[in-house]
Amino acid sequence: MTKHVVVGSGQIGSEVARLLAGQGHEVVLVSRSGSGPDLPGVRKVAADASDRERLIALTEGADALYNCVNPLYHRWMQDWPPIAASLLATAEATGAGYVMLGNLYVYAPPSGPMRENDPLRPASEKAEVRVRMWRDALASHEAGRVRVTEVRGSDYFGPGCLDQSHLGERFVPRLLAGKPVRFIGDPAQPHSWTYVPDVARALVTAATDDRSWGRAWHVPTAPAMTARQVADRLCALAGVPNPGVKVMPRWFVRAAGTVSPMLGELEHVRYQFVRPFVVDSADFQATFGVAPTPVDEALTTTIAWWRERLAAAA
């Protein structure tokens, strides 16, 4: 049993803590609110991730430190720099392996499947923040001050995915209720969707295998599907008619963005949903022998989670 410190108790951080606890590890789950799953072996701590002295004290003796923080997208410019500096300083001070949860915003708008060695050319100033985080951490690794890796996934789906997921509360419960989905972008474009438990499994694999250090990896992700294909399969598995996936007009998204900061930021990532957006995760799969969860299994689990949640709310 070893000690692992997970910073961020959202959908990914909580799943990482659950996986580690199930393997018998000591887990410290850190978040501003001190929230997270109540599990044997998991100690929940309320702390500010930008407070490096506090974070260093919590991480002493840990084998791995996980950056699963998820600031709201419209807050990246303000929130990420102090948090990233604190986490990197903590890993350097304690010797814990530093595992960063990343995303595909760091690449240029793709013309083919995205691979880990693609140039880092983000399409927005906010996404550039993520590039600087990785480059700073990698420079520290190359200088011998820390062991670091970054694990990048595409848009998440699965249990726990709510308002920030394109396949979350605006998608699954509407289909289950027989209501059409309004999709931001083109629902006929192939898109990679990364299953949340696969993200957690990839992070833990990277933290516990020395082959991971010093480079970025892509989370094992199933073959790309259009939003309409996802809806077709989900409804078939759920045993309900498919009411369809329609396009949300761009003018409506722009208008809604004037009152909703989150919707206002979608213009920065619109390119991901109007052309093929496909991730190649073959390198991780071949190196570590980890495959993505089959789509039908992932969707069946997602349907069950949503039905339980909706029944509890009713």
VEXZAMAR-587786 format. One line per 5 residues: their letters; for each residue x, y, z of C-alpha. Coordinates in steps of 0.25 Angstrom, whole numbers, plus 2048, in hexadecimal, padded with zeros to 3 digits. Layout:
BEGIN
a = X,Y,Z  ...
This chain:
BEGIN
mtkhv = 800,800,800  805,80E,7FC  800,81C,7FE  7FA,824,7F3  7F5,832,7F3
vvgsg = 7EA,836,7EA  7E7,845,7E8  7D9,847,7E3  7CD,840,7E7  7C5,841,7DB
qigse = 7C0,836,7D1  7CF,832,7CE  7D5,834,7DC  7CA,82C,7E3  7CC,821,7D9
varll = 7DB,821,7DB  7D9,820,7EA  7CF,815,7E9  7D8,80D,7E0  7E4,80F,7E9
agqgh = 7DD,80C,7F6  7D7,7FF,7EF  7E6,7FB,7ED  7E9,7FD,7FC  7F1,80A,7FB
evvlv = 7F0,815,805  7EA,821,7FE  7E9,830,802  7DE,837,7F9  7E0,846,7F9
srsgs = 7D6,850,7F5  7D2,85E,7F9  7C5,858,7FF  7CA,84B,805  7C0,843,7FD
gpdlp = 7C1,836,7F6  7BD,827,7F8  7BC,821,806  7C5,815,805  7CE,80D,80E
gvrkv = 7DD,812,80C  7D9,820,806  7DB,82C,80F  7D4,838,80A  7DB,845,80C
aadas = 7D6,854,80A  7E2,85C,805  7E5,866,7FA  7ED,860,7EF  7F5,86D,7ED
drerl = 7FA,86C,7FC  807,865,7F9  80B,864,808  7FE,85D,80B  7FF,854,7FF
ialte = 80E,851,802  80A,84D,810  7FF,844,80B  807,83D,800  813,83A,809
gadal = 816,82B,808  80D,829,7FB  811,821,7EF  809,829,7E6  802,836,7E5
yncvn = 7F6,837,7DB  7F1,845,7D5  7E2,842,7D3  7DF,851,7D5  7D4,856,7CC
plyhr = 7D2,865,7CC  7C6,86A,7C4  7CB,86D,7B6  7C8,87C,7B7  7D1,87D,7C3
wmqdw = 7DD,876,7BD  7E5,882,7BB  7E4,886,7CA  7E3,879,7D1  7ED,870,7CA
ppiaa = 7FA,877,7CC  7FB,877,7DB  7F5,869,7DC  7FF,864,7D2  80B,86A,7D9
sllat = 807,865,7E6  805,857,7E1  812,856,7DA  819,85C,7E6  813,852,7EF
aeatg = 818,846,7E6  826,84C,7E6  826,84E,7F5  821,840,7F8  826,837,7ED
agyvm = 818,832,7EA  816,82E,7DB  80D,839,7D5  802,834,7CC  7FA,83F,7C5
lgnly = 7EC,83E,7BF  7ED,845,7B2  7E4,847,7A6  7E5,848,796  7E3,857,796
vyapp = 7F3,858,796  7F3,854,787  7EF,85C,77B  7E2,859,774  7E4,84B,76F
sgpmr = 7E5,847,760  7E6,838,764  7E6,830,771  7EE,837,77C  7FA,830,781
endpl = 803,833,78D  80F,838,785  806,842,77D  80B,851,77F  805,859,78A
rpase = 7FE,864,783  7F1,868,78B  7E6,86F,785  7E3,879,790  7EB,881,79B
kaevr = 7E4,879,7A6  7E9,86C,7A0  7F7,871,79F  7F6,871,7AF  7F6,862,7AE
vrmwr = 802,862,7A5  80A,86A,7AE  806,861,7BA  80B,855,7B2  818,85C,7AD
dalas = 81B,861,7BB  81A,853,7C1  821,84C,7B6  82D,856,7B7  82D,852,7C6
heagr = 82E,843,7C2  839,845,7B8  841,84D,7C3  83F,841,7CC  837,848,7D7
vrvte = 82A,840,7D5  824,834,7CE  818,839,7C6  80E,834,7BB  801,839,7B5
vrgsd = 7F5,830,7B2  7EC,837,7A7  7DE,833,7A4  7D3,838,79B  7C5,83C,7A0
yfgpg = 7C0,834,7AB  7B4,82C,7AD  7AF,822,7B7  7AA,822,7C6  7AC,82F,7CD
cldqs = 7AC,837,7C0  7A2,843,7C1  7A2,851,7BC  7B0,852,7B6  7AF,845,7AE
hlger = 7A9,846,7A0  7A4,838,7A3  79F,83C,7B1  792,842,7B6  78E,848,7A9
fvprl = 790,83B,7A1  78D,82E,7A9  781,832,7B2  77A,839,7A6  77B,82C,79D
lagkp = 776,823,7A8  76A,82C,7AA  767,82C,79B  76B,83A,799  774,83F,78D
vrfig = 782,844,790  787,851,78B  796,84F,788  7A1,85A,788  7A8,858,77A
dpaqp = 7A5,84E,770  7A0,841,775  7A4,839,768  7B3,83B,76A  7BB,830,770
hswty = 7C0,833,77E  7C8,82C,789  7C1,82A,796  7CA,826,7A2  7C3,81D,7AD
vpdva = 7C6,823,7BB  7CA,815,7C1  7D4,814,7B6  7DA,821,7BA  7DC,81D,7C8
ralvt = 7E2,810,7C4  7EC,817,7BB  7F0,821,7C6  7F2,816,7D0  7FA,80D,7C6
aatdd = 803,819,7C2  805,81C,7D1  80A,80E,7D4  812,80A,7C7  820,811,7C5
rswgr = 81E,810,7B6  814,81C,7B7  81E,827,7BC  823,832,7B3  818,832,7A8
awhvp = 809,834,7A6  7FF,829,7A3  7F1,827,79D  7E7,820,7A6  7E2,813,79F
tapam = 7D6,818,797  7CC,810,78F  7CA,813,780  7C4,820,77D  7B5,821,77C
tarqv = 7AC,82D,777  7A2,832,782  797,82C,77A  79D,81E,77A  79F,820,789
adrlc = 790,823,78A  78C,817,782  794,80D,78A  790,813,797  782,813,794
alagv = 783,804,78E  78A,800,79B  780,807,7A4  774,801,79C  76E,80F,799
pnpgv = 76A,816,78C  775,81F,787  76F,82E,786  77B,833,77E  786,83C,77F
kvmpr = 785,84A,779  78E,855,777  78E,861,781  78E,86E,778  79B,875,77A
wfvra = 794,882,77C  78D,87C,788  79A,878,78E  7A0,886,78C  794,88C,792
agtvs = 794,883,79E  7A2,885,7A0  7A0,894,7A3  799,88F,7B0  7A0,882,7B3
pmlge = 7AF,882,7B4  7B0,873,7B1  7A8,874,7A4  7B0,881,7A0  7BD,879,7A0
lehvr = 7B8,86F,797  7BC,877,78B  7CA,874,78E  7C8,865,78C  7BE,865,781
yqfvr = 7C8,860,778  7C8,853,77F  7B9,850,77C  7B8,855,76D  7C3,84C,767
pfvvd = 7C8,83E,76B  7CF,83E,778  7D6,831,77A  7E0,82C,784  7EA,821,782
sadfq = 7ED,81A,78F  7F4,80E,789  802,812,790  7FC,811,79E  7F5,804,79B
atfgv = 801,7FD,795  80B,802,7A0  802,7FE,7AC  7F9,7F4,7A6  7EC,7FC,7AA
aptpv = 7E0,7FC,7A1  7D4,806,7A1  7C7,801,7A7  7BE,7FB,79C  7B4,806,798
dealt = 7A8,7FD,79B  7AD,7FA,7A9  7B0,809,7AC  7A3,80E,7A7  79B,803,7AE
ttiaw = 7A2,808,7BB  79F,816,7B8  791,813,7B6  790,80C,7C3  796,817,7CA
wrerl = 78D,822,7C4  780,819,7C7  784,818,7D5  787,827,7D7  77A,82A,7D0
aaaa = 772,821,7D9  778,826,7E5  775,835,7E1  767,831,7DE
